[in-house]
Amino acid sequence: MSRTTAPADDLTLIAEVCARRRLRDRPLRLTVLAPYGAWIGCGVLRVLRVRERDAHTELVAGYDAYERVS
């Protein structure tokens, strides 16, 4: 399996869908950060952190903003 080079600095703060597209040949694990409670993510889901693990690449993402749901 060929692996493309996509350094973490190149992926930080880009849209999550763009990061997944660039890393499509790798097994990925996606974690979405959100505040505790009832919130709706607003804006774009962006990559906050990228980590290379043994068998996969881990993406941690969060929205631009969050709005409280009453």
N, CA, C and O atoms as CSV, one atom per row, in Angstrom:
chain,resi,resn,atom,element,x,y,z
A,1,MET,N,N,0.838,-1.170,0.000
A,1,MET,CA,C,0.000,0.000,0.000
A,1,MET,C,C,0.887,1.237,0.000
A,1,MET,O,O,1.769,1.376,0.847
A,2,SER,N,N,0.652,2.125,-0.941
A,2,SER,CA,C,1.466,3.340,-0.995
A,2,SER,C,C,0.895,4.368,-0.026
A,2,SER,O,O,-0.317,4.451,0.174
A,3,ARG,N,N,1.785,5.142,0.565
A,3,ARG,CA,C,1.372,6.163,1.508
A,3,ARG,C,C,1.789,7.522,0.972
A,3,ARG,O,O,2.948,7.732,0.614
A,4,THR,N,N,0.835,8.443,0.918
A,4,THR,CA,C,1.167,9.797,0.507
A,4,THR,C,C,1.728,10.542,1.707
A,4,THR,O,O,1.404,10.220,2.850
A,5,THR,N,N,2.548,11.513,1.456
A,5,THR,CA,C,3.107,12.310,2.536
A,5,THR,C,C,2.193,13.496,2.782
A,5,THR,O,O,1.968,14.315,1.891
A,6,ALA,N,N,1.675,13.584,3.981
A,6,ALA,CA,C,0.815,14.696,4.366
A,6,ALA,C,C,1.193,15.090,5.785
A,6,ALA,O,O,0.580,14.625,6.746
A,7,PRO,N,N,2.205,15.950,5.922
A,7,PRO,CA,C,2.640,16.348,7.260
A,7,PRO,C,C,1.504,16.973,8.063
A,7,PRO,O,O,0.609,17.612,7.510
A,8,ALA,N,N,1.559,16.776,9.366
A,8,ALA,CA,C,0.516,17.283,10.258
A,8,ALA,C,C,0.329,18.789,10.111
A,8,ALA,O,O,-0.801,19.273,10.182
A,9,ASP,N,N,1.403,19.538,9.910
A,9,ASP,CA,C,1.290,20.993,9.773
A,9,ASP,C,C,0.468,21.386,8.552
A,9,ASP,O,O,-0.190,22.426,8.557
A,10,ASP,N,N,0.501,20.567,7.508
A,10,ASP,CA,C,-0.263,20.862,6.294
A,10,ASP,C,C,-1.748,20.597,6.478
A,10,ASP,O,O,-2.558,21.129,5.719
A,11,LEU,N,N,-2.132,19.791,7.463
A,11,LEU,CA,C,-3.526,19.400,7.655
A,11,LEU,C,C,-4.222,20.155,8.773
A,11,LEU,O,O,-5.451,20.166,8.830
A,12,THR,N,N,-3.472,20.779,9.654
A,12,THR,CA,C,-4.066,21.466,10.793
A,12,THR,C,C,-4.886,22.666,10.335
A,12,THR,O,O,-4.417,23.491,9.550
A,13,LEU,N,N,-6.108,22.752,10.832
A,13,LEU,CA,C,-7.088,23.808,10.589
A,13,LEU,C,C,-7.721,23.782,9.200
A,13,LEU,O,O,-8.460,24.705,8.857
A,14,ILE,N,N,-7.456,22.757,8.392
A,14,ILE,CA,C,-8.196,22.651,7.141
A,14,ILE,C,C,-9.490,21.887,7.416
A,14,ILE,O,O,-9.619,21.230,8.448
A,15,ALA,N,N,-10.429,21.973,6.506
A,15,ALA,CA,C,-11.703,21.269,6.657
A,15,ALA,C,C,-11.453,19.769,6.758
A,15,ALA,O,O,-10.596,19.216,6.070
A,16,GLU,N,N,-12.217,19.129,7.627
A,16,GLU,CA,C,-12.050,17.698,7.880
A,16,GLU,C,C,-12.235,16.875,6.605
A,16,GLU,O,O,-11.522,15.892,6.402
A,17,VAL,N,N,-13.172,17.258,5.752
A,17,VAL,CA,C,-13.382,16.501,4.508
A,17,VAL,C,C,-12.172,16.585,3.587
A,17,VAL,O,O,-11.853,15.617,2.896
A,18,CYS,N,N,-11.499,17.720,3.567
A,18,CYS,CA,C,-10.278,17.875,2.754
A,18,CYS,C,C,-9.152,17.009,3.308
A,18,CYS,O,O,-8.409,16.391,2.546
A,19,ALA,N,N,-9.025,16.963,4.626
A,19,ALA,CA,C,-7.992,16.130,5.256
A,19,ALA,C,C,-8.242,14.661,4.961
A,19,ALA,O,O,-7.309,13.927,4.633
A,20,ARG,N,N,-9.506,14.219,5.075
A,20,ARG,CA,C,-9.819,12.822,4.774
A,20,ARG,C,C,-9.544,12.494,3.312
A,20,ARG,O,O,-9.094,11.393,2.993
A,21,ARG,N,N,-9.812,13.441,2.431
A,21,ARG,CA,C,-9.532,13.226,1.007
A,21,ARG,C,C,-8.030,13.062,0.774
A,21,ARG,O,O,-7.607,12.195,0.010
A,22,ARG,N,N,-7.229,13.897,1.433
A,22,ARG,CA,C,-5.771,13.808,1.261
A,22,ARG,C,C,-5.186,12.552,1.869
A,22,ARG,O,O,-4.133,12.081,1.437
A,23,LEU,N,N,-5.866,12.000,2.880
A,23,LEU,CA,C,-5.377,10.805,3.573
A,23,LEU,C,C,-6.175,9.556,3.193
A,23,LEU,O,O,-6.194,8.587,3.951
A,24,ARG,N,N,-6.816,9.565,2.060
A,24,ARG,CA,C,-7.743,8.487,1.689
A,24,ARG,C,C,-7.108,7.108,1.572
A,24,ARG,O,O,-7.810,6.101,1.660
A,25,ASP,N,N,-5.792,7.041,1.374
A,25,ASP,CA,C,-5.149,5.724,1.263
A,25,ASP,C,C,-4.680,5.182,2.618
A,25,ASP,O,O,-4.044,4.129,2.672
A,26,ARG,N,N,-4.981,5.877,3.692
A,26,ARG,CA,C,-4.570,5.454,5.038
A,26,ARG,C,C,-5.788,5.084,5.877
A,26,ARG,O,O,-6.858,5.665,5.701
A,27,PRO,N,N,-5.637,4.127,6.782
A,27,PRO,CA,C,-6.716,3.882,7.747
A,27,PRO,C,C,-6.780,5.077,8.711
A,27,PRO,O,O,-5.759,5.494,9.258
A,28,LEU,N,N,-7.977,5.619,8.912
A,28,LEU,CA,C,-8.144,6.816,9.747
A,28,LEU,C,C,-9.018,6.523,10.952
A,28,LEU,O,O,-9.885,5.650,10.924
A,29,ARG,N,N,-8.766,7.274,12.007
A,29,ARG,CA,C,-9.630,7.294,13.180
A,29,ARG,C,C,-9.957,8.769,13.419
A,29,ARG,O,O,-9.055,9.592,13.571
A,30,LEU,N,N,-11.251,9.098,13.450
A,30,LEU,CA,C,-11.691,10.477,13.603
A,30,LEU,C,C,-12.350,10.662,14.956
A,30,LEU,O,O,-13.238,9.898,15.335
A,31,THR,N,N,-11.907,11.689,15.689
A,31,THR,CA,C,-12.510,12.069,16.963
A,31,THR,C,C,-12.979,13.505,16.836
A,31,THR,O,O,-12.224,14.369,16.390
A,32,VAL,N,N,-14.228,13.769,17.227
A,32,VAL,CA,C,-14.765,15.130,17.167
A,32,VAL,C,C,-14.903,15.661,18.588
A,32,VAL,O,O,-15.591,15.072,19.422
A,33,LEU,N,N,-14.238,16.782,18.851
A,33,LEU,CA,C,-14.333,17.429,20.163
A,33,LEU,C,C,-15.589,18.276,20.214
A,33,LEU,O,O,-15.942,18.945,19.242
A,34,ALA,N,N,-16.258,18.242,21.349
A,34,ALA,CA,C,-17.458,19.054,21.540
A,34,ALA,C,C,-17.591,19.366,23.023
A,34,ALA,O,O,-17.152,18.580,23.862
A,35,PRO,N,N,-18.186,20.498,23.353
A,35,PRO,CA,C,-18.405,20.822,24.756
A,35,PRO,C,C,-19.403,19.849,25.381
A,35,PRO,O,O,-20.237,19.265,24.688
A,36,TYR,N,N,-19.306,19.687,26.680
A,36,TYR,CA,C,-20.221,18.820,27.418
A,36,TYR,C,C,-21.594,19.471,27.463
A,36,TYR,O,O,-21.701,20.669,27.725
A,37,GLY,N,N,-22.623,18.716,27.216
A,37,GLY,CA,C,-23.986,19.235,27.269
A,37,GLY,C,C,-24.616,19.246,25.893
A,37,GLY,O,O,-24.150,18.572,24.974
A,38,ALA,N,N,-25.677,20.014,25.761
A,38,ALA,CA,C,-26.434,20.073,24.508
A,38,ALA,C,C,-25.963,21.264,23.671
A,38,ALA,O,O,-26.330,22.408,23.939
A,39,TRP,N,N,-25.160,20.983,22.672
A,39,TRP,CA,C,-24.603,22.014,21.804
A,39,TRP,C,C,-24.724,21.570,20.350
A,39,TRP,O,O,-24.727,20.374,20.059
A,40,ILE,N,N,-24.822,22.525,19.452
A,40,ILE,CA,C,-24.822,22.257,18.018
A,40,ILE,C,C,-23.554,22.883,17.452
A,40,ILE,O,O,-23.253,24.045,17.726
A,41,GLY,N,N,-22.808,22.109,16.661
A,41,GLY,CA,C,-21.616,22.633,16.006
A,41,GLY,C,C,-22.006,23.557,14.873
A,41,GLY,O,O,-22.885,23.228,14.077
A,42,CYS,N,N,-21.362,24.713,14.789
A,42,CYS,CA,C,-21.652,25.697,13.743
A,42,CYS,C,C,-20.389,25.931,12.923
A,42,CYS,O,O,-19.280,25.939,13.458
A,43,GLY,N,N,-20.566,26.116,11.649
A,43,GLY,CA,C,-19.421,26.394,10.780
A,43,GLY,C,C,-18.836,25.112,10.221
A,43,GLY,O,O,-19.539,24.123,10.012
A,44,VAL,N,N,-17.553,25.152,9.988
A,44,VAL,CA,C,-16.842,24.039,9.350
A,44,VAL,C,C,-16.187,23.160,10.408
A,44,VAL,O,O,-15.642,23.660,11.392
A,45,LEU,N,N,-16.244,21.851,10.200
A,45,LEU,CA,C,-15.527,20.907,11.051
A,45,LEU,C,C,-14.075,20.906,10.587
A,45,LEU,O,O,-13.782,20.502,9.462
A,46,ARG,N,N,-13.157,21.360,11.456
A,46,ARG,CA,C,-11.746,21.524,11.085
A,46,ARG,C,C,-10.842,20.597,11.885
A,46,ARG,O,O,-11.139,20.244,13.026
A,47,VAL,N,N,-9.740,20.213,11.267
A,47,VAL,CA,C,-8.751,19.357,11.916
A,47,VAL,C,C,-7.964,20.183,12.930
A,47,VAL,O,O,-7.418,21.234,12.593
A,48,LEU,N,N,-7.908,19.706,14.168
A,48,LEU,CA,C,-7.165,20.379,15.231
A,48,LEU,C,C,-5.827,19.700,15.508
A,48,LEU,O,O,-4.848,20.353,15.871
A,49,ARG,N,N,-5.801,18.377,15.332
A,49,ARG,CA,C,-4.566,17.644,15.616
A,49,ARG,C,C,-4.507,16.402,14.734
A,49,ARG,O,O,-5.527,15.771,14.459
A,50,VAL,N,N,-3.303,16.062,14.298
A,50,VAL,CA,C,-3.066,14.849,13.514
A,50,VAL,C,C,-1.971,14.066,14.211
A,50,VAL,O,O,-0.925,14.613,14.561
A,51,ARG,N,N,-2.225,12.757,14.412
A,51,ARG,CA,C,-1.214,11.896,15.028
A,51,ARG,C,C,-1.054,10.641,14.190
A,51,ARG,O,O,-2.035,10.032,13.765
A,52,GLU,N,N,0.182,10.267,13.961
A,52,GLU,CA,C,0.475,9.004,13.291
A,52,GLU,C,C,0.579,7.927,14.359
A,52,GLU,O,O,1.390,8.031,15.279
A,53,ARG,N,N,-0.235,6.906,14.235
A,53,ARG,CA,C,-0.199,5.760,15.138
A,53,ARG,C,C,0.372,4.579,14.370
A,53,ARG,O,O,0.681,4.698,13.184
A,54,ASP,N,N,0.513,3.445,15.036
A,54,ASP,CA,C,1.080,2.256,14.389
A,54,ASP,C,C,0.328,1.870,13.125
A,54,ASP,O,O,0.920,1.787,12.048
A,55,ALA,N,N,-0.964,1.637,13.249
A,55,ALA,CA,C,-1.735,1.107,12.124
A,55,ALA,C,C,-2.671,2.126,11.484
A,55,ALA,O,O,-3.335,1.809,10.497
A,56,HIS,N,N,-2.738,3.342,12.021
A,56,HIS,CA,C,-3.677,4.321,11.488
A,56,HIS,C,C,-3.210,5.749,11.765
A,56,HIS,O,O,-2.262,5.982,12.514
A,57,THR,N,N,-3.900,6.684,11.141
A,57,THR,CA,C,-3.691,8.108,11.388
A,57,THR,C,C,-4.901,8.606,12.156
A,57,THR,O,O,-6.040,8.328,11.778
A,58,GLU,N,N,-4.662,9.331,13.220
A,58,GLU,CA,C,-5.744,9.832,14.066
A,58,GLU,C,C,-5.955,11.316,13.809
A,58,GLU,O,O,-5.016,12.107,13.896
A,59,LEU,N,N,-7.194,11.696,13.490
A,59,LEU,CA,C,-7.566,13.097,13.302
A,59,LEU,C,C,-8.474,13.514,14.449
A,59,LEU,O,O,-9.435,12.814,14.769
A,60,VAL,N,N,-8.177,14.642,15.063
A,60,VAL,CA,C,-9.047,15.227,16.078
A,60,VAL,C,C,-9.583,16.510,15.464
A,60,VAL,O,O,-8.815,17.357,15.009
A,61,ALA,N,N,-10.914,16.651,15.453
A,61,ALA,CA,C,-11.536,17.794,14.782
A,61,ALA,C,C,-12.511,18.498,15.705
A,61,ALA,O,O,-12.984,17.920,16.683
A,62,GLY,N,N,-12.807,19.742,15.389
A,62,GLY,CA,C,-13.785,20.532,16.131
A,62,GLY,C,C,-14.402,21.568,15.211
A,62,GLY,O,O,-13.806,21.943,14.201
A,63,TYR,N,N,-15.590,22.030,15.557
A,63,TYR,CA,C,-16.280,23.038,14.750
A,63,TYR,C,C,-15.722,24.423,15.023
A,63,TYR,O,O,-15.043,24.651,16.024
A,64,ASP,N,N,-16.022,25.350,14.108
A,64,ASP,CA,C,-15.601,26.745,14.262
A,64,ASP,C,C,-16.220,27.358,15.516
A,64,ASP,O,O,-15.569,28.134,16.215
A,65,ALA,N,N,-17.478,27.011,15.804
A,65,ALA,CA,C,-18.190,27.541,16.964
A,65,ALA,C,C,-19.247,26.543,17.399
A,65,ALA,O,O,-19.550,25.590,16.680
A,66,TYR,N,N,-19.804,26.768,18.572
A,66,TYR,CA,C,-20.867,25.917,19.104
A,66,TYR,C,C,-21.977,26.796,19.628
A,66,TYR,O,O,-21.725,27.863,20.189
A,67,GLU,N,N,-23.217,26.345,19.444
A,67,GLU,CA,C,-24.381,27.092,19.907
A,67,GLU,C,C,-25.142,26.210,20.894
A,67,GLU,O,O,-25.420,25.043,20.617
A,68,ARG,N,N,-25.470,26.778,22.032
A,68,ARG,CA,C,-26.187,26.028,23.077
A,68,ARG,C,C,-27.607,25.723,22.636
A,68,ARG,O,O,-28.290,26.587,22.085
A,69,VAL,N,N,-28.051,24.501,22.875
A,69,VAL,CA,C,-29.431,24.102,22.595
A,69,VAL,C,C,-30.192,24.164,23.901
A,69,VAL,O,O,-29.763,23.590,24.902
A,70,SER,N,N,-31.325,24.862,23.897
A,70,SER,CA,C,-32.068,25.008,25.162
A,70,SER,C,C,-33.121,23.954,25.332
A,70,SER,O,O,-33.826,23.943,26.340
